[in-house]
Amino acid sequence: MIIPAAFDSIRPFEAEELPDAYSQLEQSPQFRSVVAYLYPQVPFEAIMQQMRGCKTCFDFQKTFCYPFLKQLMAKASKGLDMDATAIDLNSRYTFMSNHRDIVLDSALLDVLLIEAQVGTTTEIAIGDNLLAEPWIKDLVRINKSFIVERSLGIREMLAASKRLGEYMHFVVQQKHDNIWIAQREGRAKDSDDRTQPSILKMMAMGGEGTVIERLKQLHIVPLSISYEYDPCDFLKAREFQLRRDVDGWKKSKTDDVESMRTGILGYKGQVHYHCAPCIDDWLDTLPKDMPKGELFDTIAQHIDSQLHRHYRIYASNRVAAGAESTAEEREAFETYLQGQLAKIQLDTPDIPYLRERIITMYANPYRNHLAAL
């Protein structure tokens, strides 16, 4: 298959490019230290030899990512499962999900697809703001990621969005692979999951025909990701107070790295993935003459409704929302809450405010679920 050169700077590596990518990684001292941390008993050369045995990105995911994530979830969760009964996993889709964890949202979907034996995983949309070092960019492209360019001027951003939309269509229509993309740029810090119409506009820049025809060509599946506990809840609460108290405060690259580390290693409780029906048939019910702005808003609202409807509600959500719960559930959530608040590092922590922020994070999915039903 001939891949247009326009996609070269954003797409995952192709099989013939992997040997050079592995060599680049091998020369990075930071990558060596990460490998030493993850595999303390294994010589670096042995890891590199195993890596060179991976002839495709999918091989790499099965050889390295899958066993690592299985081991991780055995320690950091009560279990991971998926309900995909509404779709045919042997078809190809654009999975559009709510966004809880920087790394794991897409990674755990890939685990579930490997276990479903569908013969592929997903190509993963990842923002360039997370690619702080060249070796990280190489590593994510080995892991079937394509780059969402965010740090651009207005004119360049328009061209980049068009290229991204065209690439997504190329993946589904020509490469016959799946895509994972978050419903919004950045995680919903308060867990009030809402699809940004601008993401849909970008997706409709690729393909041919009307907006509805273009979006149908991507076969969008709303994917609800439900974590019983969000390991980053205390970091998000800290961020809320910093934004409130410090004029012009912005996250640093160190903050992003800390969020990634905490999200990966922290305890999650039960994690559930739920695929809603593909929206293709629903798109056919929309009026053909609907104004574009209204059209994108309507589609975003439908995706939200599907995500909220299929969100799995845990005791943590019910307790936070003040819904029916047992004394034992309330006590367990209070103990958890106190533990998370104790982790927040601030000179003058506003405990009532921080507490309210974390409670809101767990209450919002329950409120949205009820509204969708």
N, C-alpha and C positions, 0 to 999 in steps of 0.2 A: 504494500500500500504506500502511495506517495503522500507524505504529509506536507502541506503547504509551508514554505519557509517562514511565513508570517507568524506561525505559532511556535517557532523554535525557542524563543526566549521565555515562554510561559509553560510549555507542556512538560509532562514527565519524560524521562529518558527512554529512548528506544533500545532494544536489545543490543544492537551493535555499539551503542554509546556507553554501555555499562562498564566495560573494562577501564576506560579512561576515568569514569566517575569514581570507580573504586580506588584507582590510583590517587586521585585528588584527595579523597577521604583519608587514605593511608598517610598522606603527608601532613595532615592537620594534627598538631599537638593536642588541641581541644577534643577532637574526635577520639584520639587515643585515650585521653583521661576519662571520657564518658564510657568507652568500652571497658576500661579497667574497673570503673565503678559498677557497671552492670554485670560484668563477668570476671569477678576478682580471681577465680581459680583457673581461668583459661588464658593461655598465652595469646597476645595480640595477633601474632602471625597465624595461629590456628583459626582465629575468627576471620581474618582476611582470606585465608584459604577457603573457608566455608562460604564466605561472601562471593568470592570469584566463581564458585560452583553454581551460583544463582544466575541463570542465563536470561531471565526476564524479571521485570518488576514484580510480577505475580509470584515467581519463585522466591524472591526476596521476602515478600510478605508471609508466605507459608513457612519459610525456613527460620526467619528471625522474629517478625512481628507477632505471628499467631502464638507460638509457644510462650513468648514473653508476656503477652496479654492474658493468656490463660492462667499462667502462674500468678500474675498480678491480681487478677480478679478473684482467684482462690483465697488470696490474703486480704484484699481490700474491699470485698463485697460479700453479700449473702447469696449472690447468684445473678446471672444474666440470661434473659430469654427474649424471644421475639414472637409476635403474632403477625404472620404475613399471609393469612388466609384470604385476604381481600385482593391479592394480586398473584400473578404467575411469575415466580422468581426466575423462570427460564427466559422471560422477556427482559428487555433492557429499559431502565428507568432513570429519571433524575429524582433522586431522593432529596426532598427539601424538608429539613427538620428544624425544630427549635434548637437553641444553641446553649448548652449547659457547660460543656468542657472544651477547652481550646483544642486539645489533642484527641481525647477519647471518643467524642461524638461520632466521628467518622471511623476511627480505628476499631471500635467495638462493633459497628455495623459490618465492617470487613470480616471480623471474627465470625459473626453470625452467618454471613454469606458463604464463607469457607465451610462452615459446619453444615450448611444446607446443600453443599456440593453442587453449586450452580456453575462452576468452572471459571468464575471471575469474581472480582470484588467491585470496587468503585474507583473512579478517578476523583480525587479530593480537591475541592476549591480551598486554597489557603491564602490569607492576606500576606502581602510582602512585609508588613510591619512586624511579623513574627520571625522573619528570616534575618536575624541580627548578624549572622556570620555566613561567609561563603560555604562553609562545610555544612551548615544547617540547610541551606538552599539545595545543595547537592543531595543530602540525605532525604529530604522530602520528595525530591523529584525521582529518586530511586523508589520511594514508597508510593508511586502513582499519584503524586500531587501536581496540580497545575496552579499557577501563580495568579492571584488577583492583585493587580497593581493599584495601590491606593495613594501613594505619595507623589501625585502628579498635578500639574496645572490643569485648568478647566479644559483647554483645547486637547491636551494630551490625554486627559481622562476620558473624553468622548471617544477618541480613537481606540483607547485601551478597552473600553467597555464594549465597543463594536467587535474588536478582535476576540474578546472573551466570550461574547454571545455566539460568535461564529465558531469558536473552538468547541463550545459545549455541544452545538449541533453536529459538528464533525465527530465528536466522541460517540454520541448516541447513534447517529445515522450511518457513519462510515466505519468507525472502529467497532461498532456494536458492543459498547461497554456501558456500564452504569456510571452515574455521577452522584456525588454527595455535595450538597451546598447548604449552608445555613440560611434560614429565612430572613436574616438581617445581618448587617455588618457589626461584628462584636457580639458578645454575649448579652442577654437581657439580664442586667444586674439584679432586677427585682423579680425575675421569673415571670413577668407579664409578657408572654410570648406573642409578638405581633410581626407579621410579615411586612417587610418594606417593599412598597410597590416599585421602588427604583431597581430592586433585584430582578423583578419580573420584566421591567422595561429593558434591562440589559440583556436578559435571556431572549427577548423578542427582537433584538438587533440581528440575530442570526436566523438562518432558515429562509424560507420563501413563502409568499402569500400574505394573508391578513395576520393581524396579531394573534387571533385565535388559532389559525392554522400553524403559525410558527411555534406557539406554546404547545400545541398538540404534538408537534414533531419531537418534543423533548420528553413526552410521557411523564409528567410530574406526578410524583407520589408524596403526599404529605406524610411525614414520619414523626410520630410523637416519641420523644426520649424522656423517660421518667426516672429520675434518681430519687431514692428514698431519702438520702442525705447528700447535700452538695458540699464536698470537702472545702470548696473555696468560699463558702458563705461568709465566713469571718473576714476574709480578704475583701470581698465585695462591700461588706458593711464598713470596713475601714476606709475604702475608697469613697463611699458616700459621705463620710464625715470630712475627709480631706477636701473633697470638692465643695462641700458646704462652707468650710472654715478658711481654706487657703485660696485666695484669689488667683485664678489662672492655673490652678494645679493640674498637672498632666502626668499620666502614668509614664514611668521610665521603662527602658528595656529590661532592667533588673526586675521591675514589678511583673512584667509579662513572663519572665523566666520563672519567678516565684509562683505565679498562678499556674503555669504549666506543671511544675514539679508537684505542687500541692494537689492539683486536680488528678494527676496520674497516681500518686502514691497514697492519697488520703482515702479514708473509709467512706464508701458510698451506700452501704446497705444493699437493698435489692435494686437492680437496674432492669427496666423493661423497655423494649422497642416495639412500636405498633405501627404497621403500615395501613394507612387508610386506602380506599380505592383510588386508583389512578384517576386524575381529574378530566381525562380526555372526553368521556361521555358527557360530563357536566358542562364542559366548555361549549359543547354543541347546543346546549339549551339557552345560551345567552343571545340576546338580540344582536343581529349583525350590524345594526346602525348605532350601537351604544358609543357615546363619545369616549375617546381613548383614555382620558384621565379617570372617568367613571369606571371604565372597563378594568383597568389595572387595580383600582381600589376594590372593586367587587370580587375579583379573583383573589386578591390578598385576603379579604375577609372570609372567603370560602375556605382557603387553606388554613386560616386561623381556626375557624369553626371545627374543621376536621382534626387539627392538632389538639385542640382543647377537649373535644369529645372523646378522643381515644387516649388521653393522658391517664395513666394509672395513678389513682389516688391512694396515698399511704396514710397511716395514722399521723405522721408528722404534718401532713397537709391539713387533715381534719382538725387536729388540735390547734394549729396556728390560726385557722379560720374561725375558731370558736364553735365548730360543728360538734355533732354528737361523738363522744369519745369516752373511754373508760378512765377511771382514776389512775390505773396503771399506765395507760398511754400518755396521760397528761404528765405524770411524774417522770416517765422516761424522756419525754421531749424537753421538759424543764432541765433535767440533768444534762442532756445533750447541749441545750442552749447555753447553760452556765459554762460548760467546757469550751465551747466555741468563743464565747465572749472573753474568756480568760486568755485566749491566744492573740487577741488584738493588741498590736504594739503601736501606741500613740502616746504623746506627751501628756495630753489631757483627754482621755477617752470619755465621751459623753455616753455613759452606759445606757440610760433610758432610750436615747436616740438609736444607738447601735442595736439594742435589743429589738426595738420596733422595726428596724430595717431587716433583720434576719427573720423575724416573725412574718413580715410581709412577703419575703421571698418564698416561704412555704405556704402562705395563705393564697397567693394569687393563682397558682394552678388549680386549686380547689374552686375558687370563685369563677374562674374562666370555664372550668369543666361543667359546673352547674348551669352557667349561662348558655353554654353550647347545647346542653341537653334540653 
